[in-house]
Amino acid sequence: MSSSMRALLAGLLLVFLFPGRASADNFTIPDPFTGYDSTLRHRTGASGFTDTYTFLMPSGHDGISGDFYYANITPGASGVLRLLDSGNNLLSAWNWTPGTYNYSAFGLTAGETYKLRVRGTPIARDGWYQFHASPAPEPHEWVLLLAGLGIVVASARRRRRAVQVPASV
């Protein structure tokens, strides 16, 4: 079973085991930000919720990407998932119908503080969401990664040629 499927199943289990809430909650993603998972459940009957996740963009990265799943939530007016800078200026907004989606945003500055905000109103019995976020490497990091991979492959090929013994006649 893939790690995303295990995370989804664990999130579903948490949603049904722990009571929900409807409010505004603030969370800080630990520094250094290498990856983050969250699952939250909100009860119906409230005017809505806004959950904010604050993170510091690590050096060597210029973006964020991940996956997001939600159910039984009516998105906020400007998107269910939003990316804001430290001054609360909107950088990106994603407004999907309930389901599973991938998201990404680039052009962020290393060392700056950003916020991922989830906003909506629970409908039906309970609304809930789950997301994963990871910093995305800058383009020069990808070049270094590919160059390193090329060196490993070339080294393996060279060793294979050196080990081959000619067949006896």
C-alpha positions in Angstrom: 0.0 0.0 0.0 1.5 3.4 -1.0 2.4 6.0 1.7 -0.3 8.4 0.4 -3.0 5.7 0.7 -1.8 4.9 4.3 -1.9 8.6 5.2 -5.4 8.9 3.7 -6.6 5.9 5.7 -5.0 7.2 8.9 -6.6 10.6 8.3 -10.0 9.0 7.9 -9.6 7.1 11.1 -8.6 10.2 13.0 -11.5 12.1 11.6 -14.0 9.6 13.0 -12.2 9.0 16.3 -11.7 12.6 17.5 -14.4 15.2 17.9 -14.4 18.1 15.5 -14.6 21.8 15.9 -15.8 24.9 14.1 -13.5 27.9 14.7 -10.4 29.7 13.7 -7.2 27.8 14.6 -3.6 28.7 14.1 -0.8 26.1 13.6 2.9 26.6 13.2 4.6 24.1 10.9 7.9 23.2 12.7 11.2 24.7 11.4 13.0 23.3 9.4 10.0 22.7 7.1 10.6 19.4 5.4 7.1 18.1 5.0 3.8 18.4 7.0 0.6 16.5 7.2 -2.7 17.6 8.8 -6.2 16.2 9.2 -8.9 18.2 10.8 -12.6 17.7 11.3 -15.2 20.5 11.7 -18.8 20.1 13.0 -21.8 21.5 11.2 -23.9 24.2 12.9 -21.2 26.9 13.0 -20.7 29.9 10.7 -17.6 28.4 9.3 -13.9 27.9 10.0 -10.5 29.3 9.1 -7.4 27.3 9.9 -4.0 28.9 9.3 -0.7 27.0 9.0 2.3 29.3 9.2 5.7 28.1 7.9 9.2 29.5 7.1 10.3 28.8 3.6 13.7 26.9 3.9 16.8 27.9 2.0 17.3 26.1 -1.3 13.5 26.1 -2.0 11.3 28.5 -3.9 7.9 26.9 -3.7 5.5 24.6 -2.0 3.5 21.6 -3.3 1.4 18.8 -1.9 -2.0 17.2 -2.0 -5.3 18.2 -0.5 -8.5 16.3 0.1 -11.7 17.5 1.6 -15.3 16.4 2.0 -18.6 17.9 3.2 -17.2 21.5 3.2 -18.5 24.5 1.2 -15.4 26.4 0.3 -14.8 30.0 1.4 -15.5 32.8 -1.0 -11.9 33.0 -2.2 -11.0 29.4 -2.2 -10.9 26.4 0.2 -7.0 26.5 0.2 -5.1 29.8 0.1 -1.5 30.8 0.2 -0.7 34.1 1.8 2.5 36.1 2.5 3.4 37.4 6.0 1.3 40.5 5.4 -1.8 38.4 4.6 -1.6 39.2 0.9 -3.1 36.5 -1.3 -0.5 34.8 -3.5 -2.6 31.7 -4.7 -6.0 30.3 -4.2 -7.5 27.0 -5.0 -11.2 26.5 -5.2 -12.1 22.9 -6.0 -15.2 20.7 -5.7 -14.8 18.1 -2.9 -12.2 15.4 -3.8 -8.5 15.0 -4.0 -6.2 17.5 -5.7 -2.5 18.4 -6.1 -1.4 22.0 -5.6 1.8 23.9 -6.1 3.0 27.5 -5.9 6.5 28.8 -6.9 8.3 32.1 -6.8 8.5 32.1 -2.9 11.5 33.5 -1.1 13.6 31.4 1.1 13.7 32.7 4.7 10.3 34.4 4.4 7.2 33.4 6.4 4.1 32.2 4.5 0.7 30.9 5.5 -1.5 28.2 4.1 -5.1 28.9 5.0 -8.0 26.5 4.8 -11.5 28.2 4.9 -15.0 26.8 4.6 -18.3 25.9 6.2 -19.1 22.3 7.2 -22.1 20.8 5.5 -23.9 17.5 5.9 -22.9 15.7 9.1 -19.3 16.7 9.4 -16.8 18.5 7.2 -13.1 17.5 7.1 -10.0 18.0 5.2 -6.5 16.5 5.0 -3.4 17.9 3.3 0.2 17.3 2.9 2.7 20.1 2.2 6.4 20.0 1.2 8.8 22.6 0.1 9.7 22.4 -3.6 13.4 22.7 -4.5 14.7 25.6 -6.6 15.6 24.7 -10.3 19.3 24.7 -9.6 18.7 22.0 -7.0 17.1 19.8 -9.6 20.1 20.3 -11.9 22.4 19.2 -9.1 20.2 16.2 -8.3 20.2 15.1 -12.0 24.0 15.6 -12.3 24.5 13.4 -9.2 22.3 10.8 -10.6 24.2 10.8 -13.9 27.5 10.3 -12.0 26.1 7.3 -10.1 24.8 5.7 -13.3 28.1 6.3 -15.2 30.0 4.9 -12.3 27.8 1.8 -12.2 28.2 1.2 -15.9 32.0 1.6 -15.7 32.2 -1.0 -12.9 30.0 -3.4 -14.8 32.4 -3.2 -17.8 35.5 -3.7 -15.6 34.0 -6.8 -13.9 33.0 -8.6 -17.1 35.4 -11.5 -17.8 35.7 -12.8 -21.3 34.4 -16.3 -22.0 37.0 -19.0 -22.2 37.6 -20.5 -25.7 
